[in-house]
Amino acid sequence: MENISHIQQRRDRLLAKRNPQAYCADRCVATGNCDVFEDIFKFSPQEVMAFCEECVLSEDEEPCDVPDSFHDHFMSLKP
C-alpha cells in the first residue's frame, strides 16, 4: 500500500469491512486498487479481481470459493 496515503488506506479498510460489495465495485474493479483484500487474504491482484467478480459482485446463485480469512476477518466485526 505504499502508493496511497495513510488516510486513503484507512478509508479503504473501513469500506472493505463495512461494505465489501462497494469496495470491490468502487475501489478494486473500477480503479484496480485492491490492496486491502490483497493484504487480508494474501491474494495476488488477479486473485482479488476474480474473487470480487465471481463472489462479491456476482449475481449467480452458485456458490464460490470464499477464503476462510474473509469469514474470520469480516464476520467477527460488530456493527
Disulfide bonds with the S-S distance in Angstrom:
Cys24-Cys52 2.05
Cys28-Cys34 1.92
Cys55-Cys64 2.11
